C-alpha cells in the first residue's frame, strides 16, 4: 500500500523516487532520441537508395524511348524522304519498341508537299496489329493541338501530361514531342513535330512493386503535380498533390509538391493524406523528364523496434520503482506510526467530512497544540461551508443564466463561414467578441435577391443584458423591414421610429447598413452615427467612408436619413467594425486608434476575408497585451471577387 500524501513516508519516497526517476529519465531520453535519430538517418538512406534505384531503372526505359524521336528527327532533317519511307520508319518504331504505343510525324502547312496544307502520318498498335493512319482531318487541325503547338513555340522537346487514351489503348499514356527543323534561304525554320506515345502500365508495375516496411508505398507525379501512379487508383489522373493538400488542409504537402516539381530531392515529415498517421516521405526527380518519384512510410513502423525496446525498459524501470517505494514505505511506517491516526482524521476533514471524529491526543507537545487548532478549525469550517453553499448556489444560478443569454445572443448572428460557398463573387467573414457574458454589438448579412446582399454592423450603447436585448430587437427589426427594392435610408428611418417607441431606458444603437449589388459592384449605404468604414483596393489603397447620414437610432426623429453611393471594384475589401476595435486599450490606457488600424489594413490586400479579420484581431490582442477587454469588438470584412 502506498503512503498517504504529506506523510514522512510520502516525502521520503518523493525525494528518493524523484531523484532516481530524474536520472533515469535523462538517461532514457538521451538514449531514445539518439537512437531515434540513428533510425531516422538509416531510414532516409534506405529510402534514398530505393528511390534512386528505381529512378535509374525508370530513367533507363524513358531515356531509351526518348532517343527514338531524336534519331528520327535527325534522319528527317538530313535526308530527302518520301511519304512511304516516313510511314515505314514509323511502323518500324512501333513494331520494334514494345513501350511505344504509337508514333506520329506532322509537318508545317505546305512544307512537306506544297500542294497539301496538312501533311502527317500516325502509326499505332491495335489488337496486336500495326495500324497506319493520319491526322489530316481539317476539324482536328493538329497545328493547334498541345502536342504540336507547345514544342513548336518553345523550340525544344516536351513531355505531355499523362492522359487516358479512351477509345484507343484505353490505358494511361504520355506523349513525347520533338521539333525538327530545316534551312530555307539561309535561315533555320520549324519543319514539323515528331511524337511517340508511351503506355505507362510498365511504370505502374515498377512503382507498385516498391515497398518500405509493412505499409509503405511509392507514387509518381507529373510536372504539374498530377498523380501518374498511386496505390489509391482513384487518385490517378483525378487528383494532384496540390488538390490533396487543399482537401486535407495539409500545407506541408503543398510545399513538398512544389519541391518535387522543381526537381529537388528531400526527406521530410508528412501528416496524413492516404496514411492517416504521421509518416515520412523521400522524393527525388527523374532525369529523363520533369516527373518525380516519392516513397512514404509510417513513423510507427520506422520506430517499431525502438519503441518495443523502450517499452521493455520502461516496464523494468516501473517495477524497479515499485520495489523502491515498497521498501521505503515499510521502513518509514515503523517510524511514523504514532502520527497515522491523526493524519487519517485530518485527511477526512480535508476531504469535506467536517464532522469526523478526531483521535484523542493528550500530549502537551506540538501535536497536542495541532489537535486543539484542528478542533477549532472544524467548528469554524462547518459554519463557513453552510454560508458558502448558500452564496455559491445563488452565484451559480446567475452565471448559468448569463451563459444561456450569451449562447442565445451568439446564435442570433451568423457564424457559419464561408456563408455562401456556392458563390464565387463574394468572400465574407465576421467576428464578435463580447466584453462581458453578453454585449450590445451586432452584425448580420443576407441576400435580398440573387444579386444584392445586405451587410451591417451595429453597436448598442452600454454592455450587459439591457444592451444585448436592445441588440436582439434591432436585428429582428432589420430582418423584418427589408424587402426587394427598398433603400438603406428607408430601412434606417423605419427602424429608428420603431426603436423610439417605449424606449424609456433611452438606449440607442449606432448602425452602418449597406446594400451591395454584386453584379454592378455598386454599394448604397447609410450610417446612423457609426464609425467610418474602409475600402481597401487590390493595390492597397485605402478609402475612408466618412459620410454620416444622421444620429444613432432610438433617440430622435429629427429628419429623414439619407444614403450615399460608392462604386466598388473587383478585389475591393469592405471593412466594417465597431468602436471596440479603434478604442481597444492596453494596460496603460493607450487606445488602439485609427492610425494603427489603417496600418494593418494595408497588409491585408492579398489576404482572404477570414485572414484579414484574424490579422486585425490578433494585432488588437497583441496591442492589449493581456489587458481586460473594455468594450465589445465586432469586425467584418467583405471581399468582392
SULBEL-V913085 format. One line per field, one symbol per residue. ss: DSSP state (h for helix, s for strand, l for the rest). burial: b if it has 16 or more other C-alpha atoms within 10 Angstrom, else e. A space follows every 10 residues. Layout:
# SULBEL-V913085
ss = ???
burial = ???
This chain:
# SULBEL-V913085
ss = lllllllhhh hhhhhhhhhh hhhhhhhhhh hhhhhhhhhh hhhhhhhhhh hhhhhhhhhh hhhhhhhhhh hhhhhhhhll llhhhhhhhh hhhhhhllls ssssssslll llllllllls ssssssllss ssslllllll lhhhlhhhhh hhhhlllssl llssllllll lsssssssss ssssllssss sssssssssl hhhhhhhhll llllllssss sllllssssl llhhhlllls hhhhhhhlll hhhhhhhhhh hllllsssss sllllllsss ssssslllll lssssssshh hhlhhhhhhh hhhhhhhhhh hhhhhhhhhh hhhhhhhhhh hhhhhhhhhh llllllllll lllllhhhhh hhhhhhhhhh hhhhhhhhhh hhhhhhhhhh hhhhhhhhhh hhllllllll lllllsssss ssslllllll ssssssslll lsssssssss llllhhhhhh hhhhhhhhhh hllllllhhh hhhhhhhhhh llllllllss ssssssslll lsssssssll llssssllll lsssslllll llslllllll lllsssslll llssssslhh hhllslllll slhhhhhhhh hhllllllhh hhhhhhhhhh hhhhllllll llssssssss l
burial = eebeeebbbb ebbbeebeee beeeeeebee ebeeebeebb eebbeebbeb bbebbeebbe ebeebbebbb ebbeebbeee eeeeebbeeb bebbbeeebb bbbbbbbbbe bbeeeeebbb bbbbbeeeee ebeebbeeee ebbeeebbbb bbeeeebbbb bbbeeeeebe ebbbbbbbbb beeeeeeeeb bbbbbbbbbb eebbeebeee bbeeebbbbb bbbbbbbbbb eeeebbbeeb bbebbeeeeb eebbebbbbb bebebebeeb bebeeeeebb bbbbbbbbbb bbbbbbbbee bbbeebeeeb eeeeeeeeee beeebeebbe ebbeeeeeee ebbebbbebe eeebeeebee eeeeeeeeee beebeeebee eeeeeeeeee eeeeeeeeee ebeebbeebb eebeeeeeee eeeeebbbbb bbbbbbbbbb bbbbbeebee ebbbbbbbbb bbbbbbbbbb bbebbebbee eeeeeebbbb bbbbbbebbb eeeeeebbbb bbbbbbbbee bbbbbbbbbb bbbbbbbbeb ebeeeebbbb bbbbbeeeee bbbbeeebbe bbbbbbbbbb bbbbbbeeee bbeeeeebee bbebbeebbb ebbbbbbeeb eebbeeeebe bbbbbbbbbb e
